[in-house]
Amino acid sequence: VNLPARTTIITSLKKRGDDGIEPLTTAGLLQMAGRAGRRGKDKAGTVLVMRGHRNGANDADLARRILLAKVAPISSHFAPSYGMACALLRRHSGSLERCQRLVERSFGS
């Protein structure tokens, strides 16, 4: 879904995960914050992180810890398959060079 917005409001610093409810990771919070600002229309976006009405002070401390923590490294789970290679070649008229440029541009080399 592409819903560009000038402002992103984060209403909770926790999410439901495999092990129950857990705090957002730094990468997760940054990804949500990165949704603010409409490409080509806004020079910058605005992010608001709301404090809960019950745990206001704890939420502020949690937000500070999440925002100041180091971002965990990202590992790719991309695994090309034979079918993917065939579809890519078919889409680009069998041009191996065009397919290679596309993959390099998309995933690095």
For each residue, the residues with C-beta under 8 A, 3 or more apart:
1:
2:
3:
4: 37 38 39 41
5: 8 35 36 38 45
6: 36 37 38 42 45 46
7: 36 45 46 47 48
8: 5 32 33 35 36 45 46 47 48
9: 47 48 50
10: 13 29 32 33 47 48 49 50
11: 50
12: 15 50 52
13: 10 23 24 29 49 59 62 63 66
14: 21 22 23 24
15: 12 21 22 24 28
16: 20 21
17: 20 21 22
18:
19: 22
20: 16 17
21: 14 15 16 17
22: 14 15 17 19
23: 13 14 62 66
24: 13 14 15 28 29 32 66
25: 28 29 66 72
26: 29 30 66 67 69 70 71 72
27: 30 31 71 72 74
28: 15 24 25 31 32
29: 10 13 24 25 26 32 33 66 67
30: 26 27 33 34 71
31: 27 28 34 35
32: 8 10 24 28 29 35 47
33: 8 10 29 30 36 47
34: 30 31
35: 5 8 31 32 45
36: 5 6 7 8 33 45 46 47
37: 4 6 42 43 44 45 46
38: 4 5 6 41 42 45
39: 4
40:
41: 4 38
42: 6 37 38 45
43: 37
44: 37
45: 5 6 7 8 35 36 37 38 42
46: 6 7 8 36 37
47: 7 8 9 10 32 33 36
48: 7 8 9 10
49: 10 13 63
50: 9 10 11 12 59
51: 55 56 59 60 63
52: 12 55 56 58 59
53: 56
54:
55: 51 52 58 59
56: 51 52 53 59 60
57: 60 61
58: 52 55 61 62
59: 13 50 51 52 55 56 62 63
60: 51 56 57 63 64
61: 57 58 64 65
62: 13 23 58 59 65 66
63: 13 49 51 59 60 66 67
64: 60 61 67 68
65: 61 62 68 69
66: 13 23 24 25 26 29 62 63 69
67: 26 29 63 64
68: 64 65
69: 26 65 66
70: 26
71: 26 27 30
72: 25 26 27
73:
74: 27
75:
76: 107
77:
78: 107
79:
80: 84 85
81: 84 85
82: 85 86
83: 86 87
84: 80 81 87 88
85: 80 81 82 88 89 99
86: 82 83 89 90
87: 83 84 90 91
88: 84 85 91 92 99 102 103
89: 85 86 92 94 95 96 99
90: 86 87 94
91: 87 88
92: 88 89 95 98 99 102
93: 98
94: 89 90
95: 89 92 98 99
96: 89 99 100
97: 100 101
98: 92 93 95 101 102
99: 85 88 89 92 95 96 102 103
100: 96 97 103 104
101: 97 98 104 105
102: 88 92 98 99 105 106
103: 88 99 100 106 107
104: 100 101 107 108 109
105: 101 102
106: 102 103
107: 76 78 103 104
108: 104
109: 104
